[in-house]
Amino acid sequence: MVCNRLLLTSNMRGGLEMFKKPVNILLALIITLFFILPYLSLKQMETEREIQRNKYIAAQKISDISQKLIEEINKSLEYVDVLDVIVRSDTNSMEIIKTYSEMITKKHDIIENIAIAPDGIVQYIYPSEDNEIALGHDLLNDPQRYPFIKKAIEERIAIIQGPVEAIQGGILIFNRKAIFMTENDKESFWGVCVVAINFEKLIANSGIDLENDEYFLALKVPKTDGYKDFFWGNTDILTRESITNTISVGDQKWELLIYPRIGWTNNENSWLGIEAADGLYILLSLILFLFVLWHLNRYTQHYIASKVDLQTGTLNKNTFKKYVVRNLRKKSKIQAIIIIDINNFKSINDTYGHLAGDYVVTELAKRLMKILRGKDLVSRWGGDEFIVYVNDLDSKSDIDKIIERIHHEVEHPFNADGTLINVGVSLGYAFYPDDGTDYHDLYKKADVMMYSNKPVK
C-alpha cells in the first residue's frame, strides 16, 4: 500500500508537471511563434494581394456597369430638347407630339411616358393608358417636384429628378425642361415638357442583376424627392468596405456600389477566417508546441534530477555542498549546519519493511522542509541521514529553537498506511566560524556531536 501511494503521487506530479512550468511554456510558445510568424507574414501578403486583385476586378466591373447605365440614360433623355423645339414652333402641334412620342417610345423601351405641362399642369401624356391619374397634376404646387422645376426654369436647362415614385405608380426618372415663348421680343415661361424613364427597365437594360452570383450591387442617389435619399439593391453593402463609383446624371451624383458575395478574400466568410491549409498549419504548430514543451520539461526534469534527491525532493549532496561552500565565503552572520540521523532505522526496515522505511524518510524530509525558513536548505545525505544549513542567525541560541522544532515534529508518529511508527532522531550541529571555517571542519564537528547524542543501546 505504501508503494501504491508513492507511485500514485509520482504519477500525478508527472502528469501535472508539464503545465506547472510557466517558463517552459513561455519558451515553447516563443519557439512555436518563430515557426508561425513567417507563415502568418506570407499569409498576410497573399491576402493583401488577393484583396487588391479582387478590388481591381470589381472596380472594372462597376465601371463597365456605370458606363452602360450612363449610355442608356443619355440616349433616352436627349429627346426632351426635341420636344422643346416642337412645342415652341407650334403650341397646338399635339399630333406632331403624339407621332414623335410614339416613335421614341417604340425605339427606347425604357421611356415610360412623354408629358406636356402648360403652366406646369400636365395636360398631355403619352401613352395615356395607365397614366390617366397624372393628367391635371400641378407640378408647380407639388412640393416634391417644384424644387427641380424651379431649377429648370431658373437655369433654363434640362433637370433630372429621380429615381422617385410617380403618382401613377412605379419608380421613374424624370427629365424636365422649361419651355419659354417669345412674343414681341419678350420671353415668358410657357410650361414644361417631360420625358420619364422606367427605372427597373433602365437597370435591366444596363446589365445590372441583383441575382449576380459574384457580387452584391447597390445604388444611392441623394434627395431624389427633395427630402430623402433613394436606395436600391443590396443596401447592406453600404456599411461594408465596398467599392463606390460616382457617376454624373445631369446635375445629380449617383453612387454605384459593389461588394463580392464571398468578401474580398475567400476566407472572409469561413469559420474564424481559417481555411483548410491554415487549419493544417495550426495543427502542426500545436504539435510543435507540445513537442518542444515535452523536450523542455524533460530537460528540466533531468536538470532537477541532477540537483535533488528523487525520493525526498531535497537537495542532493553535491548541490548542497556547492551552495554551502559558496555561501560560507560570503562571511555573513552566524551560520550553522545540523546533521540529523534517524535512530534505529535498520530496525524500522526489519520490522515494517523497506517500503515503510522509505515512507519514513520521505515524510521526515517533508516535515523538515515545513519547519525550516525559506532561505534554509535541507539535503538527504545518506539512507537515513539529513543535513540542514541555516544562515543569518542572530545568535547561537537560535539553533536551540530550530532543534526544538525538529524534535517536536518528529515526536508525532509516522502513519504508514494505518501503521503508526514512532521515530527518533539524533542531531549534531556546528557553527561557522567558531567550530570551523570550511565545510569539512563543520561537517566533522557536527557529525561527532550527532553520534555522541545517539541513544546508548
C-alpha positions as CSV (number, residue, x, y, z in Angstrom):
1,M,0.0,0.0,0.0
2,V,2.9,2.3,0.8
3,C,4.3,1.5,-2.6
4,N,1.0,2.3,-4.3
5,R,0.7,5.7,-2.6
6,L,4.3,6.7,-3.6
7,L,3.6,5.6,-7.2
8,L,0.3,7.4,-7.4
9,T,1.9,10.6,-6.0
10,S,4.7,10.4,-8.5
11,N,2.3,9.8,-11.5
12,M,0.1,12.7,-10.5
13,R,3.1,15.0,-10.2
14,G,4.4,13.9,-13.6
15,G,1.1,14.4,-15.3
16,L,0.6,17.9,-14.0
17,E,4.3,18.8,-14.1
18,M,4.2,19.9,-17.8
19,F,1.7,22.7,-17.1
20,K,3.3,23.8,-13.8
21,K,6.4,25.2,-15.5
22,P,5.4,28.7,-16.9
23,V,9.0,29.3,-18.1
24,N,9.0,26.2,-20.2
25,I,5.5,27.0,-21.6
26,L,6.7,30.5,-22.5
27,L,9.9,29.2,-24.2
28,A,7.8,26.7,-26.1
29,L,5.5,29.4,-27.2
30,I,8.3,31.6,-28.4
31,I,9.9,28.8,-30.4
32,T,6.5,28.0,-31.9
33,L,6.0,31.6,-32.8
34,F,9.2,31.6,-34.8
35,F,7.6,28.8,-36.8
36,I,4.3,30.5,-37.2
37,L,5.3,34.1,-37.8
38,P,6.9,33.6,-41.3
39,Y,3.7,31.7,-42.4
40,L,1.5,34.5,-41.0
41,S,3.6,37.1,-42.8
42,L,3.3,35.2,-46.1
43,K,-0.4,34.7,-45.5
44,Q,-0.9,38.4,-44.9
45,M,1.0,39.3,-48.0
46,E,-1.0,36.8,-50.0
47,T,-4.3,38.0,-48.5
48,E,-3.4,41.7,-49.4
49,R,-2.5,40.7,-53.0
50,E,-5.8,38.8,-53.3
51,I,-7.8,41.7,-51.9
52,Q,-6.1,44.2,-54.3
53,R,-6.7,41.8,-57.2
54,N,-10.3,41.3,-56.4
55,K,-10.9,45.0,-55.8
56,Y,-9.3,45.8,-59.2
57,I,-11.7,43.3,-60.9
58,A,-14.7,44.7,-59.0
59,A,-13.7,48.2,-59.9
60,Q,-13.6,47.3,-63.6
61,K,-17.0,45.6,-63.2
62,I,-18.7,48.6,-61.6
63,S,-17.0,50.9,-64.2
64,D,-18.5,48.9,-67.1
65,I,-21.9,48.9,-65.4
66,S,-21.7,52.6,-64.8
67,Q,-20.8,53.2,-68.5
68,K,-23.8,51.2,-69.7
69,L,-26.1,53.0,-67.3
70,I,-25.0,56.4,-68.5
71,E,-25.3,55.4,-72.1
72,E,-28.9,54.2,-71.6
73,I,-29.9,57.3,-69.7
74,N,-28.3,59.7,-72.2
75,K,-30.0,58.0,-75.2
76,S,-33.4,58.5,-73.6
77,L,-33.1,61.9,-72.0
78,E,-31.9,63.8,-75.1
79,Y,-35.4,63.8,-76.6
80,V,-36.6,66.5,-74.2
81,D,-34.7,69.1,-76.2
82,V,-36.6,68.0,-79.4
83,L,-39.9,68.3,-77.6
84,D,-39.0,71.8,-76.5
85,V,-38.3,72.7,-80.2
86,I,-41.6,71.2,-81.4
87,V,-43.7,73.0,-78.7
88,R,-42.1,76.3,-79.3
89,S,-42.6,76.0,-83.0
90,D,-46.3,75.4,-82.6
91,T,-48.1,75.1,-79.2
92,N,-51.1,73.4,-80.9
93,S,-49.0,70.7,-82.6
94,M,-50.3,67.9,-80.5
95,E,-50.5,65.5,-83.5
96,I,-46.8,66.0,-84.1
97,I,-46.0,65.5,-80.5
98,K,-48.1,62.3,-80.4
99,T,-46.4,61.0,-83.5
100,Y,-43.0,61.8,-82.1
101,S,-43.9,60.2,-78.7
102,E,-45.0,57.0,-80.4
103,M,-41.7,56.9,-82.3
104,I,-39.3,57.4,-79.4
105,T,-41.2,55.1,-77.0
106,K,-41.0,52.3,-79.6
107,K,-37.4,53.0,-80.2
108,H,-36.5,53.1,-76.5
109,D,-38.5,50.7,-74.3
110,I,-37.2,52.3,-71.1
111,I,-39.1,55.5,-71.8
112,E,-42.2,55.2,-69.8
113,N,-44.1,58.3,-71.0
114,I,-43.9,61.7,-72.6
115,A,-45.8,64.6,-71.0
116,I,-46.5,68.3,-71.8
117,A,-47.5,70.6,-68.9
118,P,-48.5,74.2,-69.9
119,D,-48.2,76.5,-66.9
120,G,-46.9,73.4,-65.0
121,I,-50.1,71.5,-65.2
122,V,-50.0,68.1,-67.1
123,Q,-52.5,68.3,-70.0
124,Y,-51.0,65.8,-72.4
125,I,-49.3,62.4,-71.6
126,Y,-48.4,59.5,-73.9
127,P,-49.3,56.8,-73.6
128,S,-52.5,57.8,-71.8
129,E,-53.2,54.2,-70.7
130,D,-52.2,53.7,-67.1
131,N,-51.2,57.3,-66.8
132,E,-54.6,59.0,-66.5
133,I,-54.1,59.9,-62.9
134,A,-51.2,62.1,-64.0
135,L,-53.4,64.3,-66.1
136,G,-54.2,67.6,-64.4
137,H,-51.2,67.2,-62.0
138,D,-50.0,70.6,-61.0
139,L,-46.2,70.3,-60.9
140,L,-45.6,73.8,-59.6
141,N,-47.7,73.1,-56.5
142,D,-46.1,69.6,-55.8
143,P,-43.5,70.1,-53.0
144,Q,-41.6,67.0,-54.2
145,R,-41.4,68.3,-57.8
146,Y,-41.4,72.0,-57.6
147,P,-37.7,72.5,-56.4
148,F,-36.5,70.7,-59.5
149,I,-38.9,72.5,-61.9
150,K,-37.9,75.8,-60.3
151,K,-34.2,75.0,-61.0
152,A,-35.1,74.1,-64.6
153,I,-36.9,77.5,-65.0
154,E,-34.1,79.5,-63.4
155,E,-31.2,77.8,-65.1
156,R,-33.1,77.1,-68.4
157,I,-31.6,73.6,-68.8
158,A,-33.0,70.1,-68.5
159,I,-33.1,69.0,-64.9
160,I,-33.2,65.3,-63.9
161,Q,-35.2,64.1,-60.9
162,G,-35.2,60.5,-59.7
163,P,-35.4,57.7,-59.3
164,V,-38.6,58.7,-57.4
165,E,-42.0,57.2,-57.0
166,A,-44.5,58.5,-59.6
167,I,-48.1,59.5,-58.7
168,Q,-49.4,56.8,-61.1
169,G,-47.1,54.3,-59.5
170,G,-43.7,52.8,-60.3
171,I,-40.2,54.3,-59.9
172,L,-39.4,56.8,-62.6
173,I,-36.6,59.1,-63.6
174,F,-37.9,62.5,-64.9
175,N,-36.1,64.7,-67.3
176,R,-37.8,68.1,-67.4
177,K,-37.1,71.2,-69.4
178,A,-38.8,74.6,-69.0
179,I,-40.4,75.9,-72.3
180,F,-40.1,79.7,-72.9
181,M,-42.1,81.5,-75.6
182,T,-41.0,84.8,-77.2
183,E,-43.7,87.4,-78.1
184,N,-43.0,91.0,-79.1
185,D,-39.3,90.4,-78.2
186,K,-40.4,89.4,-74.7
187,E,-39.7,85.9,-73.4
188,S,-42.0,84.3,-70.8
189,F,-42.4,80.9,-69.2
190,W,-44.9,78.7,-71.1
191,G,-44.7,75.3,-69.4
192,V,-42.7,72.1,-69.0
193,C,-42.0,69.1,-71.3
194,V,-41.1,65.8,-69.6
195,V,-39.5,62.6,-70.6
196,A,-39.9,59.8,-67.9
197,I,-37.7,56.7,-67.8
198,N,-38.7,53.4,-66.2
199,F,-36.1,52.8,-63.5
200,E,-36.5,49.0,-63.4
201,K,-36.1,48.7,-67.2
202,L,-33.1,51.0,-67.1
203,I,-31.4,48.7,-64.6
204,A,-32.2,45.6,-66.7
205,N,-31.0,47.2,-69.9
206,S,-27.8,48.2,-68.2
207,G,-27.0,44.6,-67.3
208,I,-27.4,45.1,-63.6
209,D,-28.6,41.9,-62.0
210,L,-29.3,41.7,-58.3
211,E,-29.1,37.9,-58.5
212,N,-25.5,38.1,-59.7
213,D,-23.6,35.1,-58.4
214,E,-20.4,37.0,-57.7
215,Y,-21.4,40.4,-56.4
216,F,-23.8,42.4,-54.3
217,L,-24.8,45.7,-56.0
218,A,-26.5,48.8,-54.7
219,L,-27.4,52.4,-55.8
220,K,-27.6,55.5,-53.8
221,V,-29.0,58.8,-55.1
222,P,-29.2,61.8,-52.7
223,K,-32.6,63.5,-52.0
224,T,-34.5,62.5,-55.2
225,D,-37.8,63.7,-53.7
226,G,-36.1,66.8,-52.2
227,Y,-36.0,65.2,-48.8
228,K,-34.8,61.6,-48.7
229,D,-32.1,59.7,-50.3
230,F,-33.0,56.9,-52.7
231,F,-31.6,53.4,-52.1
232,W,-31.8,50.4,-54.3
233,G,-30.2,46.9,-54.3
234,N,-28.4,45.1,-51.5
235,T,-28.2,48.1,-49.2
236,D,-26.3,46.1,-46.6
237,I,-23.1,46.7,-48.5
238,L,-23.4,50.4,-47.7
239,T,-21.8,49.6,-44.3
240,R,-19.1,47.3,-45.7
241,E,-15.8,48.0,-47.4
242,S,-17.5,48.2,-50.8
243,I,-16.1,49.9,-53.9
244,T,-18.1,53.0,-55.0
245,N,-18.2,54.6,-58.4
246,T,-19.8,58.0,-58.7
247,I,-21.4,59.0,-62.0
248,S,-23.0,62.2,-63.1
249,V,-26.6,62.0,-64.3
250,G,-27.5,65.5,-65.3
251,D,-26.7,67.6,-62.3
252,Q,-27.2,64.6,-59.9
253,K,-24.5,62.4,-58.5
254,W,-25.3,58.7,-58.4
255,E,-23.3,56.3,-56.3
256,L,-23.0,52.7,-57.6
257,L,-21.6,50.2,-55.0
258,I,-20.2,46.7,-55.5
259,Y,-19.1,44.1,-53.0
260,P,-18.2,40.4,-53.5
261,R,-20.7,37.9,-52.1
262,I,-17.8,35.9,-50.5
263,G,-15.9,39.0,-49.4
264,W,-12.7,40.4,-50.7
265,T,-10.9,37.2,-49.7
266,N,-12.0,33.6,-50.0
267,N,-11.7,33.0,-46.2
268,E,-13.6,36.2,-45.2
269,N,-16.7,34.2,-44.6
270,S,-15.1,31.0,-43.5
271,W,-15.1,29.8,-39.8
272,L,-12.9,32.3,-37.9
273,G,-11.2,33.1,-41.3
274,I,-9.5,29.7,-41.2
275,E,-9.0,27.7,-44.4
276,A,-8.1,24.1,-44.6
277,A,-4.4,24.9,-45.2
278,D,-4.5,27.2,-42.2
279,G,-6.0,24.5,-40.0
280,L,-3.3,22.1,-41.0
281,Y,-0.6,24.6,-40.2
282,I,-2.3,25.4,-36.8
283,L,-2.3,21.6,-36.1
284,L,1.4,21.4,-37.0
285,S,2.1,24.4,-34.8
286,L,0.3,22.7,-31.9
287,I,2.2,19.5,-32.4
288,L,5.5,21.5,-32.5
289,F,4.5,23.4,-29.3
290,L,3.8,20.1,-27.5
291,F,7.0,18.5,-28.8
292,V,9.1,21.5,-27.7
293,L,7.4,21.7,-24.4
294,W,7.9,18.0,-23.8
295,H,11.6,18.3,-24.5
296,L,12.0,21.3,-22.3
297,N,10.2,19.5,-19.5
298,R,12.4,16.5,-19.9
299,Y,15.5,18.8,-19.8
300,T,14.1,20.4,-16.7
301,Q,13.4,17.1,-15.1
302,H,16.9,15.9,-15.9
303,Y,18.3,19.2,-14.6
304,I,16.3,18.9,-11.4
305,A,17.2,15.3,-11.0
306,S,20.9,16.3,-11.1
307,K,20.3,18.7,-8.3
308,V,17.9,16.9,-5.9
309,D,17.3,13.6,-4.3
310,L,14.5,12.0,-6.3
311,Q,12.9,10.2,-3.4
312,T,12.6,13.1,-1.0
313,G,12.8,16.2,-3.2
314,T,15.6,17.6,-1.1
315,L,19.0,18.8,-2.5
316,N,21.5,16.0,-3.2
317,K,25.0,16.0,-1.7
318,N,26.9,17.8,-4.5
319,T,24.3,20.6,-4.9
320,F,24.0,21.1,-1.2
321,K,27.8,21.2,-0.6
322,K,28.4,23.6,-3.5
323,Y,25.9,26.0,-2.2
324,V,27.1,25.9,1.4
325,V,30.8,26.3,0.4
326,R,29.9,29.3,-1.8
327,N,27.8,30.8,1.0
328,L,30.5,30.4,3.6
329,R,32.8,32.6,1.6
330,K,30.4,35.5,2.0
331,K,31.1,35.6,5.7
332,S,27.7,36.8,6.6
333,K,26.0,36.4,10.0
334,I,26.2,33.3,12.1
335,Q,25.9,30.2,10.0
336,A,25.5,26.6,11.1
337,I,24.9,23.0,9.8
338,I,22.8,20.5,11.5
339,I,23.1,16.7,10.9
340,I,20.0,14.6,11.6
341,D,20.1,10.8,11.7
342,I,17.1,8.5,12.2
343,N,17.7,6.3,15.3
344,N,17.4,2.5,14.7
345,F,16.5,2.9,11.1
346,K,17.6,-0.7,10.4
347,S,15.1,-1.9,12.9
348,I,12.3,0.1,11.2
349,N,13.1,-1.6,7.9
350,D,13.3,-5.0,9.5
351,T,10.1,-4.6,11.4
352,Y,7.8,-2.8,9.0
353,G,9.5,-3.4,5.7
354,H,11.7,-1.3,3.3
355,L,8.7,0.4,1.8
356,A,7.7,1.7,5.2
357,G,11.3,2.8,5.7
358,D,11.2,4.7,2.5
359,Y,7.9,6.4,3.6
360,V,9.5,7.4,6.9
361,V,12.5,9.0,5.1
362,T,10.2,10.9,2.7
363,E,7.8,12.1,5.4
364,L,10.7,13.3,7.6
365,A,12.0,15.3,4.6
366,K,8.6,16.9,4.2
367,R,8.4,17.8,7.9
368,L,11.9,19.3,7.9
369,M,11.1,21.5,4.8
370,K,7.9,22.6,6.6
371,I,9.5,23.9,9.7
372,L,12.7,25.5,8.1
373,R,12.8,29.1,6.9
374,G,12.7,29.8,3.1
375,K,16.4,30.6,3.0
376,D,17.5,27.5,4.8
377,L,18.5,24.3,2.9
378,V,18.0,20.6,3.6
379,S,19.7,17.7,1.9
380,R,19.4,13.9,2.2
381,W,22.9,12.9,3.0
382,G,22.5,9.1,3.1
383,G,19.9,6.4,3.5
384,D,18.6,7.8,6.8
385,E,20.7,10.9,7.3
386,F,19.8,14.6,6.5
387,I,21.9,17.7,6.8
388,V,20.4,21.2,7.2
389,Y,22.2,24.5,6.5
390,V,20.9,27.6,8.3
391,N,22.3,31.1,7.8
392,D,21.8,34.6,9.0
393,L,21.3,33.6,12.6
394,D,21.1,36.5,15.1
395,S,22.6,34.4,17.9
396,K,23.8,30.9,18.7
397,S,20.7,30.4,20.8
398,D,18.6,30.4,17.7
399,I,19.9,26.9,16.9
400,D,18.3,25.6,20.0
401,K,14.8,26.8,18.8
402,I,15.4,25.1,15.4
403,I,16.4,21.8,17.1
404,E,13.4,22.0,19.4
405,R,11.0,22.4,16.4
406,I,12.7,19.4,14.7
407,H,12.2,17.2,17.8
408,H,8.6,18.4,18.1
409,E,7.8,17.4,14.5
410,V,9.5,14.0,14.8
411,E,7.6,13.2,18.0
412,H,4.4,12.8,16.1
413,P,4.1,9.1,14.9
414,F,4.5,8.4,11.2
415,N,1.4,6.9,9.7
416,A,2.4,4.3,7.1
417,D,-0.9,3.1,5.7
418,G,-2.5,2.9,9.1
419,T,0.6,1.6,10.9
420,L,1.9,4.1,13.4
421,I,5.7,4.2,13.6
422,N,7.4,6.1,16.4
423,V,10.6,7.6,15.1
424,G,13.5,9.2,17.0
425,V,16.4,11.2,15.6
426,S,19.8,12.3,16.8
427,L,21.2,15.7,16.0
428,G,24.5,17.4,15.9
429,Y,25.5,20.9,14.8
430,A,28.5,23.2,14.2
431,F,28.8,26.9,13.9
432,Y,30.7,28.9,11.4
433,P,33.3,30.3,12.1
434,D,33.6,29.2,15.7
435,D,33.7,25.4,15.0
436,G,35.4,25.6,11.7
437,T,36.0,27.9,8.7
438,D,35.4,25.3,5.9
439,Y,32.7,22.8,5.1
440,H,34.7,19.7,6.0
441,D,35.6,21.0,9.5
442,L,32.0,22.0,10.2
443,Y,30.7,18.6,9.0
444,K,33.1,16.6,11.1
445,K,32.3,18.6,14.2
446,A,28.5,18.3,13.7
447,D,28.9,14.5,12.9
448,V,30.8,13.9,16.1
449,M,28.2,15.7,18.1
450,M,25.4,13.8,16.4
451,Y,27.0,10.4,17.2
452,S,27.6,11.5,20.8
453,N,23.9,12.2,21.1
454,K,22.9,8.8,19.8
455,P,21.0,6.8,22.5
456,V,23.0,4.0,24.1
457,K,21.8,0.6,23.1
